[in-house]
Amino acid sequence: MKDIVIFLFQATSYFIIFYMGFTSISYVVLFLFSMKNVMREGRLIKTESLEDMAVSERTYPVSIIVPAYNEEVGVVSTVRSLLALNYPEYEIIVVDDGSKDGTLLKLNEEFKLEKIELAVREHMKTQQIQSSYRSTIYSTVMVVSKTNGGKADALNCGINVSKYPYFCAIDGDSILENDALLKVMKPVIDSEGKTVAVGGSVRIANGTTISRSKVESIDLPKNPLVILQIVEYFRGFLIGRLGFTKINQLLIISGAFGLFHKNTVIKSGGYKVDTVGEDMELIVRLHRIIKEQKLDLQLKYIPDPVCWTEAPDSFRVLKSQRIRWQRGLAETLNAHKKMFLNPKYGLLGFIGFPYFFTVELLGAVMELIGYILIVGGVFFGFLDPYIVTILLLVTMLYGSFISALSILLEELTMFKYPKVKHLLLLFFWALTESFWFRPLLVIWRFEGLIKSFRRKEAEWGKMDRKGISSDSK
């Protein structure tokens, strides 16, 4: 019996070593794709082209939709940052999704709201609108108060009341940089409308000084838990999304900041309300429709336009967030499982979808098995010390290696953290993540995977907001 256990441990160990090696190679390939994109195009948009776009007749008007639930701490700063955008024509629609705090009161105090009668085109069925308001100070600001239905329902409501051909969805606690909307619109203009969705970078604002809804100075937070989330965002956005954009395999645009062609989203059915991963599910569905209908359309991610948002600074809140993210990933991949290795969907079915399934979804399972094997090999002698050493190295170091690459790419593209001490701190904490941060994420992601089978009703993610702008306090 012991021989069988030892054999199973060894066979599984070799499989995990192979899996970790494959995952590392896939990240290196994505890194090279990202580097090639950066080297070819350089900085995304120069100042001159932004100035031209700001007065160009080809710049489409945009409806900015801000779904908000219990966002009294940050929603005013978000709207103020949007009012300061350098963009020729846009409207701001805040959708208060039945908040139980003072979200609507804060908006009324700041923007002097008055009730209006609103004509709604019900492209997607949503929960009932209770009341509608327009600011008496800023005519471009509108607030819709509705019965709680979740973030996807709030976004669909915003689409229904919007009047422009493109909409930009951002979170209620986010701050957009002044030129972000111009930059995210550029791929649409350059492709003559063939780009129907564009995602920008999301950066963590903890530690950064934001005054009057503008980024004044960038610094790192003191909390290591937040610093490693910054590194993680580098990895996810700059390596993952920029790399997949290069081969038109982008399967996620962050719900915190994304631009969409409205009619394309409406024809696809809008945001799905019965999943917690409504942002990714919409992107995968758009890819699926484009392939099935053989449309000459594309989805892109560009690194330069930046949206700043608040990150969890406690283990409790971070755990809740990551469980939710993993559950959303599992639900999305399951809903569109027919795309997996299906030649009908081209490279998307053979590269993009399998990658997210094997690396992003099953990665937590594989890493957890790796940790179990290491413990079993060390304490029970089921594995040869040589195998344990290799397993330990590939399991513990590959995450740090990829994080180091992502920091390097950040320095080459964005220059958001220009000080040498910033880079040294980022590299230092990246080297420690495999010993405490990553194992925690693995456990939480595994828990999220298990919870995805329970099919609970979709709801808003809960987070204790402290506010990221000094004018919101």
RODO-2510 file (C-alpha; in nm, 4 decimals, decimal comma):
residues 473
     n   res          X          Y          Z
     1     m     0,0000     0,0000     0,0000
     2     k     0,2842     0,2363     0,0884
     3     d     0,4473     0,1692    -0,2492
     4     i     0,1257     0,2708    -0,4271
     5     v     0,1050     0,5950    -0,2258
     6     i     0,4698     0,6742    -0,3037
     7     f     0,4115     0,6053    -0,6745
     8     l     0,1049     0,8328    -0,6805
     9     f     0,2946     1,1097    -0,5017
    10     q     0,5828     1,0839    -0,7475
    11     a     0,3626     1,0723    -1,0579
    12     t     0,1587     1,3683    -0,9384
    13     s     0,4764     1,5577    -0,8526
    14     y     0,6131     1,5168    -1,2041
    15     f     0,2805     1,6348    -1,3455
    16     i     0,2789     1,9448    -1,1233
    17     i     0,6403     2,0224    -1,2183
    18     f     0,5448     1,9955    -1,5864
    19     y     0,2357     2,2129    -1,5292
    20     m     0,4315     2,4855    -1,3493
    21     g     0,6936     2,4823    -1,6220
    22     f     0,4250     2,5128    -1,8896
    23     t     0,2602     2,8001    -1,7019
    24     s     0,5907     2,9846    -1,6674
    25     i     0,6650     2,9433    -2,0374
    26     s     0,3176     3,0707    -2,1292
    27     y     0,3755     3,3831    -1,9188
    28     v     0,7143     3,4378    -2,0831
    29     v     0,5507     3,4119    -2,4272
    30     l     0,2852     3,6649    -2,3227
    31     f     0,5617     3,8873    -2,1881
    32     l     0,7418     3,8738    -2,5236
    33     f     0,4183     3,9579    -2,7079
    34     s     0,3688     4,2530    -2,4727
    35     m     0,7276     4,3694    -2,5182
    36     k     0,6959     4,3504    -2,8956
    37     n     0,3828     4,5614    -2,8812
    38     v     0,5560     4,8175    -2,6603
    39     m     0,8729     4,8277    -2,8714
    40     r     0,6767     4,8737    -3,1934
    41     e     0,4290     5,1352    -3,0791
    42     g     0,6172     5,3049    -2,7964
    43     r     0,4027     5,5256    -2,5793
    44     l     0,0418     5,4810    -2,6852
    45     i    -0,0522     5,8367    -2,7601
    46     k     0,1549     6,1506    -2,7895
    47     t     0,0374     6,4889    -2,6616
    48     e    -0,0097     6,6259    -3,0135
    49     s    -0,2478     6,3490    -3,1172
    50     l    -0,4485     6,3960    -2,7977
    51     e    -0,4886     6,7638    -2,8756
    52     d    -0,6055     6,6760    -3,2266
    53     m    -0,8541     6,4209    -3,0922
    54     a    -0,9975     6,6687    -2,8423
    55     v    -1,1262     6,8848    -3,1298
    56     s    -1,1744     6,6132    -3,3927
    57     e    -1,5179     6,5496    -3,5436
    58     r    -1,4252     6,1793    -3,5524
    59     t    -1,4237     6,1584    -3,1712
    60     y    -1,7513     5,9923    -3,0807
    61     p    -1,9573     6,1241    -2,7871
    62     v    -1,9608     5,8924    -2,4855
    63     s    -2,2015     5,8115    -2,2027
    64     i    -2,0070     5,7391    -1,8834
    65     i    -2,2011     5,4970    -1,6636
    66     v    -2,1158     5,4770    -1,2936
    67     p    -2,2998     5,1936    -1,1141
    68     a    -2,3021     5,2687    -0,7423
    69     y    -2,4108     5,0722    -0,4380
    70     n    -2,3217     5,2119    -0,0937
    71     e    -2,0493     5,4330    -0,2416
    72     e    -2,1033     5,7460    -0,0317
    73     v    -1,7307     5,7636     0,0512
    74     g    -1,5968     5,7873    -0,3026
    75     v    -1,8747     5,8558    -0,5534
    76     v    -1,8440     6,2374    -0,5376
    77     s    -1,4696     6,2193    -0,6121
    78     t    -1,5396     5,9842    -0,9010
    79     v    -1,7912     6,2200    -1,0595
    80     r    -1,5622     6,5193    -1,0052
    81     s    -1,2774     6,3368    -1,1817
    82     l    -1,5123     6,2705    -1,4721
    83     l    -1,6141     6,6351    -1,4925
    84     a    -1,2453     6,7222    -1,5321
    85     l    -1,1911     6,4895    -1,8302
    86     n    -1,0383     6,6326    -2,1453
    87     y    -1,3015     6,5112    -2,3912
    88     p    -1,5235     6,7062    -2,6323
    89     e    -1,8678     6,5580    -2,5593
    90     y    -1,9890     6,3205    -2,2904
    91     e    -2,2555     6,2678    -2,0262
    92     i    -2,2216     6,1188    -1,6783
    93     i    -2,4890     5,8775    -1,5547
    94     v    -2,4670     5,7622    -1,1939
    95     v    -2,6940     5,4635    -1,1311
    96     d    -2,7712     5,4365    -0,7602
    97     d    -2,8669     5,0721    -0,7245
    98     g    -3,0800     5,0948    -0,4108
    99     s    -2,7968     5,2077    -0,1827
   100     k    -2,8634     5,1807     0,1907
   101     d    -2,6104     5,4499     0,2852
   102     g    -2,5919     5,8182     0,1935
   103     t    -2,4822     5,7777    -0,1700
   104     l    -2,7798     5,9669    -0,3120
   105     l    -2,7640     6,2290    -0,0350
   106     k    -2,3951     6,2975    -0,1026
   107     l    -2,4620     6,3386    -0,4734
   108     n    -2,7487     6,5754    -0,4037
   109     e    -2,5432     6,7859    -0,1621
   110     e    -2,2533     6,8183    -0,4055
   111     f    -2,4299     6,8557    -0,7386
   112     k    -2,7667     7,0120    -0,6396
   113     l    -2,9935     6,7598    -0,8035
   114     e    -3,3460     6,8249    -0,9277
   115     k    -3,5997     6,5639    -1,0319
   116     i    -3,6624     6,5092    -1,4006
   117     e    -3,8917     6,2952    -1,6135
   118     l    -3,6845     6,0412    -1,8008
   119     a    -3,7717     5,8674    -2,1275
   120     v    -3,6192     5,5187    -2,1117
   121     r    -3,5606     5,2849    -2,4031
   122     e    -3,5832     4,9424    -2,2452
   123     h    -3,3196     4,7608    -2,4494
   124     m    -3,2643     4,5311    -2,1483
   125     k    -3,5176     4,4613    -1,8769
   126     t    -3,4005     4,5929    -1,5390
   127     q    -3,5289     4,6564    -1,1904
   128     q    -3,7645     4,9533    -1,1630
   129     i    -3,6347     5,3092    -1,1733
   130     q    -3,7598     5,4972    -0,8673
   131     s    -3,6562     5,8501    -0,9611
   132     s    -3,4273     6,0432    -1,1938
   133     y    -3,2302     6,3620    -1,1338
   134     r    -3,0126     6,6119    -1,3173
   135     s    -2,7559     6,8429    -1,1639
   136     t    -2,8521     7,2104    -1,1647
   137     i    -2,4790     7,2957    -1,1645
   138     y    -2,3498     7,0553    -1,4299
   139     s    -2,6014     6,9717    -1,7011
   140     t    -2,3976     6,6672    -1,8071
   141     v    -2,4483     6,4933    -1,4694
   142     m    -2,7540     6,2711    -1,4274
   143     v    -2,8443     6,0386    -1,1392
   144     v    -3,0843     5,7450    -1,1660
   145     s    -3,2135     5,5861    -0,8465
   146     k    -3,3478     5,2331    -0,8866
   147     t    -3,4466     4,9215    -0,6977
   148     n    -3,1467     4,7065    -0,6093
   149     g    -3,0675     4,4500    -0,8765
   150     g    -2,6899     4,4107    -0,8718
   151     k    -2,4070     4,5691    -1,0676
   152     a    -2,4979     4,4118    -1,4032
   153     d    -2,8573     4,5319    -1,3683
   154     a    -2,7350     4,8834    -1,2830
   155     l    -2,5116     4,8877    -1,5910
   156     n    -2,7989     4,7708    -1,8117
   157     c    -3,0136     5,0479    -1,6657
   158     g    -2,7424     5,3003    -1,7467
   159     i    -2,7270     5,1738    -2,1041
   160     n    -3,1053     5,2068    -2,1341
   161     v    -3,1056     5,5733    -2,0350
   162     s    -2,7848     5,6711    -2,2181
   163     k    -2,8067     5,8745    -2,5382
   164     y    -2,4641     5,8379    -2,6994
   165     p    -2,3320     5,5610    -2,9327
   166     y    -2,0490     5,4583    -2,6967
   167     f    -2,0524     5,4073    -2,3231
   168     c    -1,7732     5,3867    -2,0705
   169     a    -1,8356     5,1785    -1,7580
   170     i    -1,6378     5,2639    -1,4461
   171     d    -1,6706     5,1729    -1,0787
   172     g    -1,8174     5,4156    -0,8276
   173     d    -1,4908     5,4422    -0,6343
   174     s    -1,2587     5,5094    -0,9282
   175     i    -1,0666     5,8131    -1,0542
   176     l    -0,9890     5,8531    -1,4240
   177     e    -0,6809     6,0407    -1,5375
   178     n    -0,7588     6,3552    -1,7329
   179     d    -0,6820     6,2142    -2,0780
   180     a    -0,8012     5,8570    -2,0158
   181     l    -1,1178     5,8807    -2,2258
   182     l    -0,9333     6,0277    -2,5234
   183     k    -0,6757     5,7496    -2,5099
   184     v    -0,9259     5,4699    -2,4771
   185     m    -1,1211     5,6078    -2,7741
   186     k    -0,8169     5,6174    -3,0038
   187     p    -0,8275     5,2464    -3,1071
   188     v    -1,1936     5,2931    -3,2039
   189     i    -1,1118     5,5888    -3,4273
   190     d    -0,8010     5,4257    -3,5745
   191     s    -0,9997     5,1126    -3,6660
   192     e    -1,2847     5,3212    -3,8109
   193     g    -1,5312     5,1741    -3,5631
   194     k    -1,4261     4,8100    -3,5957
   195     t    -1,2993     4,8055    -3,2371
   196     v    -1,6146     4,7608    -3,0281
   197     a    -1,4606     4,7307    -2,6819
   198     v    -1,1460     4,8792    -2,5285
   199     g    -1,0038     4,8243    -2,1822
   200     g    -0,7551     5,0470    -2,0053
   201     s    -0,5218     4,9908    -1,7129
   202     v    -0,6439     4,9887    -1,3555
   203     r    -0,3967     5,1023    -1,0916
   204     i    -0,4201     5,0857    -0,7147
   205     a    -0,4564     5,4271    -0,5520
   206     n    -0,3719     5,3308    -0,1933
   207     g    -0,0719     5,5416    -0,0911
   208     t    -0,1169     5,7829    -0,3817
   209     t    -0,2148     6,1445    -0,3145
   210     i    -0,5334     6,2387    -0,4976
   211     s    -0,6553     6,5928    -0,4401
   212     r    -0,9598     6,7509    -0,5991
   213     s    -1,0129     6,4271    -0,7880
   214     k    -0,6727     6,4502    -0,9600
   215     v    -0,3570     6,2464    -0,9007
   216     e    -0,1089     6,4822    -0,7367
   217     s     0,1725     6,2409    -0,6491
   218     i     0,2248     5,8659    -0,6759
   219     d     0,3664     5,6678    -0,3874
   220     l     0,3570     5,3135    -0,2544
   221     p     0,1381     5,2238     0,0442
   222     k     0,3029     5,0955     0,3598
   223     n     0,0820     4,7853     0,3778
   224     p     0,2612     4,4849     0,2135
   225     l    -0,0791     4,3316     0,1364
   226     v    -0,1588     4,6261    -0,0898
   227     i     0,1919     4,6444    -0,2404
   228     l     0,1621     4,2859    -0,3625
   229     q    -0,1761     4,3647    -0,5131
   230     i    -0,0024     4,6413    -0,7111
   231     v     0,2463     4,3847    -0,8421
   232     e    -0,0392     4,1486    -0,9172
   233     y    -0,2205     4,4171    -1,1195
   234     f     0,0988     4,4726    -1,3198
   235     r     0,1056     4,1026    -1,4013
   236     g    -0,2618     4,0812    -1,4906
   237     f    -0,2867     4,3950    -1,7017
   238     l     0,0539     4,4434    -1,8624
   239     i     0,1518     4,0813    -1,9274
   240     g    -0,1824     3,9047    -1,9462
   241     r    -0,4061     4,1521    -2,1241
   242     l    -0,1490     4,3311    -2,3358
   243     g    -0,0088     3,9958    -2,4476
   244     f    -0,3483     3,8532    -2,5422
   245     t    -0,4460     4,1754    -2,7215
   246     k    -0,1521     4,1233    -2,9548
   247     i    -0,3140     3,8025    -3,0846
   248     n    -0,6766     3,9252    -3,0488
   249     q    -0,7441     3,6833    -2,7623
   250     l    -0,8461     3,9324    -2,4927
   251     l    -1,1109     3,7638    -2,2769
   252     i    -1,1546     4,0229    -2,0031
   253     i    -1,1907     4,3984    -1,9769
   254     s    -1,2043     4,5170    -1,6182
   255     g    -1,5406     4,6330    -1,4916
   256     a    -1,3576     4,9256    -1,3335
   257     f    -1,2785     5,0858    -1,6709
   258     g    -1,3969     4,9837    -2,0157
   259     l    -1,5317     5,1520    -2,3317
   260     f    -1,7978     4,9804    -2,5457
   261     h    -1,9954     5,0330    -2,8645
   262     k    -2,3483     5,0520    -2,7261
   263     n    -2,5452     4,8873    -3,0071
   264     t    -2,3058     4,5913    -3,0167
   265     v    -2,3575     4,5341    -2,6441
   266     i    -2,7343     4,5759    -2,6759
   267     k    -2,7519     4,3239    -2,9623
   268     s    -2,5545     4,0779    -2,7506
   269     g    -2,8125     4,1064    -2,4709
   270     g    -2,6314     4,3450    -2,2362
   271     y    -2,4748     4,2446    -1,9078
   272     k    -2,5732     3,9069    -1,7656
   273     v    -2,7377     3,9548    -1,4259
   274     d    -2,7062     3,5995    -1,2908
   275     t    -2,3274     3,5916    -1,2599
   276     v    -2,0773     3,7704    -1,0355
   277     g    -1,8346     3,7984    -1,3290
   278     e    -2,0491     4,0179    -1,5522
   279     d    -1,7492     4,2048    -1,6978
   280     m    -1,5631     3,8967    -1,8216
   281     e    -1,8815     3,7166    -1,9291
   282     l    -1,9761     4,0058    -2,1587
   283     i    -1,6338     4,0059    -2,3267
   284     v    -1,6351     3,6291    -2,3820
   285     r    -1,9894     3,6523    -2,5229
   286     l    -1,8868     3,9318    -2,7593
   287     h    -1,5952     3,7207    -2,8839
   288     r    -1,8291     3,4279    -2,9304
   289     i    -2,0819     3,6330    -3,1304
   290     i    -1,8074     3,7852    -3,3456
   291     k    -1,6795     3,4381    -3,4332
   292     e    -2,0210     3,2812    -3,4864
   293     q    -2,1435     3,5650    -3,7084
   294     k    -1,8028     3,6114    -3,8745
   295     l    -1,7966     3,9831    -3,7997
   296     d    -1,4949     4,1991    -3,8737
   297     l    -1,4785     4,3395    -3,5210
   298     q    -1,2178     4,3365    -3,2462
   299     l    -1,1630     4,4004    -2,8763
   300     k    -0,8492     4,5669    -2,7411
   301     y    -0,6590     4,6484    -2,4258
   302     i    -0,4233     4,9466    -2,4153
   303     p    -0,1931     5,0135    -2,1185
   304     d    -0,1696     5,3913    -2,1224
   305     p    -0,5096     5,5257    -2,0063
   306     v    -0,5233     5,4714    -1,6327
   307     c    -0,8059     5,4379    -1,3868
   308     w    -0,7145     5,4577    -1,0170
   309     t    -0,9129     5,2548    -0,7666
   310     e    -0,8999     5,1554    -0,4012
   311     a    -0,7695     4,8077    -0,3162
   312     p    -0,8541     4,5956    -0,0104
   313     d    -0,6134     4,6552     0,2779
   314     s    -0,7323     4,3732     0,5037
   315     f    -0,7202     3,9964     0,4663
   316     r    -1,0951     3,9684     0,5235
   317     v    -1,1943     4,2007     0,2390
   318     l    -0,9287     4,0661     0,0011
   319     k    -1,0477     3,7113     0,0650
   320     s    -1,4051     3,8078    -0,0219
   321     q    -1,2912     3,9822    -0,3402
   322     r    -1,0802     3,6912    -0,4665
   323     i    -1,3464     3,4324    -0,3926
   324     r    -1,5870     3,6435    -0,5946
   325     w    -1,3418     3,6837    -0,8850
   326     q    -1,2701     3,3118    -0,9042
   327     r    -1,6378     3,2280    -0,8887
   328     g    -1,7045     3,4723    -1,1733
   329     l    -1,4265     3,3168    -1,3827
   330     a    -1,5651     2,9656    -1,3273
   331     e    -1,9208     3,0711    -1,4115
   332     t    -1,8115     3,2460    -1,7313
   333     l    -1,6008     2,9573    -1,8599
   334     n    -1,8797     2,7130    -1,7799
   335     a    -2,1421     2,9269    -1,9573
   336     h    -1,9319     2,9305    -2,2749
   337     k    -1,7710     2,5871    -2,2497
   338     k    -1,8675     2,5008    -2,6075
   339     m    -1,5825     2,7299    -2,7183
   340     f    -1,3215     2,5042    -2,5550
   341     l    -1,1031     2,3449    -2,8289
   342     n    -1,3795     2,4140    -3,0815
   343     p    -1,2354     2,4865    -3,4301
   344     k    -1,5389     2,7045    -3,5017
   345     y    -1,3841     2,9713    -3,2777
   346     g    -1,0374     2,9584    -3,4312
   347     l    -0,7386     3,0466    -3,2154
   348     l    -0,9730     3,1697    -2,9439
   349     g    -1,0991     2,8159    -2,8949
   350     f    -0,7480     2,6668    -2,8992
   351     i    -0,5435     2,9328    -2,7180
   352     g    -0,7366     3,1972    -2,5253
   353     f    -1,0113     2,9833    -2,3779
   354     p    -0,7880     2,6837    -2,2890
   355     y    -0,5366     2,9202    -2,1282
   356     f    -0,7946     3,0721    -1,8969
   357     f    -0,9241     2,7257    -1,8132
   358     t    -0,5924     2,5534    -1,7482
   359     v    -0,3901     2,8428    -1,6035
   360     e    -0,6310     3,0943    -1,4500
   361     l    -0,9034     2,8554    -1,3323
   362     l    -0,7201     2,5317    -1,2549
   363     g    -0,4002     2,7055    -1,1453
   364     a    -0,5266     2,7310    -0,7867
   365     v    -0,5987     2,3570    -0,7797
   366     m    -0,2562     2,2688    -0,9194
   367     e    -0,0680     2,4977    -0,6831
   368     l    -0,2641     2,3669    -0,3855
   369     i    -0,1749     2,0112    -0,4850
   370     g     0,1870     2,1229    -0,5123
   371     y     0,1851     2,2553    -0,1551
   372     i     0,0268     1,9319    -0,0311
   373     l     0,2898     1,7253    -0,2106
   374     i     0,5702     1,9318    -0,0594
   375     v     0,4321     1,8843     0,2919
   376     g     0,3772     1,5114     0,2307
   377     g     0,7222     1,4693     0,0854
   378     v     0,8983     1,6502     0,3689
   379     f     0,7109     1,5176     0,6710
   380     f     0,6111     1,1677     0,5561
   381     g     0,8986     1,0771     0,3243
   382     f     0,6722     0,9952     0,0289
   383     l     0,9040     1,1770    -0,2126
   384     d     1,2726     1,1757    -0,2869
   385     p     1,4416     1,4913    -0,1471
   386     y     1,5564     1,5773    -0,5003
   387     i     1,1967     1,5782    -0,6279
   388     v     1,0821     1,7800    -0,3250
   389     t     1,3499     2,0401    -0,3967
   390     i     1,2489     2,0741    -0,7628
   391     l     0,8811     2,0896    -0,6671
   392     l     0,9544     2,3529    -0,4069
   393     l     1,1492     2,5634    -0,6548
   394     v     0,8931     2,5540    -0,9362
   395     t     0,5973     2,6039    -0,7024
   396     m     0,7445     2,8813    -0,4916
   397     l     0,9609     3,0691    -0,7394
   398     y     0,7660     3,0803    -1,0631
   399     g     0,5188     3,3345    -0,9218
   400     s     0,7991     3,5625    -0,8102
   401     f     0,9689     3,5273    -1,1481
   402     i     0,6545     3,6354    -1,3353
   403     s     0,6019     3,9220    -1,0927
   404     a     0,9551     4,0448    -1,1566
   405     l     0,8861     4,0435    -1,5315
   406     s     0,5679     4,2429    -1,4792
   407     i     0,7511     4,5085    -1,2757
   408     l     1,0091     4,5336    -1,5537
   409     l     0,7343     4,5812    -1,8126
   410     e     0,5682     4,8463    -1,5969
   411     e     0,8957     5,0392    -1,5853
   412     l     0,9318     5,0135    -1,9640
   413     t     0,5774     5,1262    -2,0452
   414     m     0,4047     5,3324    -1,7803
   415     f     0,6690     5,4941    -1,5555
   416     k     0,4050     5,5408    -1,2871
   417     y     0,6535     5,4587    -1,0101
   418     p     0,9632     5,6576    -1,1170
   419     k     1,1602     5,6504    -0,7915
   420     v     1,4320     5,3874    -0,7471
   421     k     1,3068     5,3088    -0,3961
   422     h     0,9653     5,2254    -0,5425
   423     l     1,1140     4,9684    -0,7767
   424     l     1,3330     4,8188    -0,5045
   425     l     1,0343     4,7807    -0,2717
   426     l     0,8230     4,6275    -0,5478
   427     f     1,0963     4,3762    -0,6347
   428     f     1,1553     4,2929    -0,2675
   429     w     0,7925     4,2186    -0,1898
   430     a     0,7546     4,0316    -0,5207
   431     l     1,0286     3,7934    -0,4035
   432     t     0,8385     3,7270    -0,0789
   433     e     0,4953     3,6628    -0,2299
   434     s     0,5458     3,2882    -0,2733
   435     f     0,5958     3,2454     0,1007
   436     w     0,2711     3,4035     0,2246
   437     f     0,0673     3,6053    -0,0281
   438     r     0,0397     3,3501    -0,3065
   439     p    -0,0539     3,0531    -0,0823
   440     l    -0,3380     3,2633     0,0604
   441     l    -0,4614     3,3514    -0,2875
   442     v    -0,4466     2,9843    -0,3867
   443     i    -0,6660     2,8839    -0,0917
   444     w    -0,9157     3,1640    -0,1564
   445     r    -0,9318     3,0933    -0,5293
   446     f    -0,9899     2,7261    -0,4573
   447     e    -1,2715     2,8242    -0,2222
   448     g    -1,4188     3,0445    -0,4969
   449     l    -1,4049     2,7527    -0,7381
   450     i    -1,5974     2,5351    -0,4922
   451     k    -1,8563     2,8086    -0,4354
   452     s    -1,9130     2,8425    -0,8092
   453     f    -2,0930     2,5079    -0,7993
   454     r    -2,3488     2,6337    -0,5458
   455     r    -2,5147     2,8758    -0,7887
   456     k    -2,5923     3,1494    -0,5379
   457     e    -2,7688     3,4632    -0,6593
   458     a    -2,5317     3,7270    -0,7956
   459     e    -2,4760     4,0241    -0,5653
   460     w    -2,2522     4,3271    -0,5244
   461     g    -1,9038     4,2646    -0,3870
   462     k    -1,8665     4,4173    -0,0406
   463     m    -1,5675     4,6316     0,0489
   464     d    -1,4978     4,8726     0,3326
   465     r    -1,4255     5,2015     0,1546
   466     k    -1,1906     5,4543     0,3093
   467     g    -1,1877     5,6881     0,0101
   468     i    -0,8985     5,7567    -0,2277
   469     s    -0,9353     6,1320    -0,2704
   470     s    -0,8867     6,3983    -0,0096
   471     d    -1,1890     6,5898    -0,1305
   472     s    -1,4172     6,2971    -0,0544
   473     k    -1,3575     6,3154     0,3183
***
